Amino acid sequence: MCITEYNEKTFVDGIRAEGRAEGREEGQNLLATVVQRLRKGETPEQIQASGVDYKTIELAQTIK
């Protein structure tokens, strides 16, 4: 085996898992931020105007 050889499937699976974990964390942070903004009195329209998708806002409203 050459030092430059590697198991491509294992490598790709590892990168994919890492990306999913980062995406999950990012989504949780966004949701927590939206919940905080709603609790501080911002309207869903104001939050959506800042670039947050409406599904995230709807979910945050159920948590609020």
Helices and strands as residue ranges (DSSP letters): H 8-39, H 44-49, H 54-63
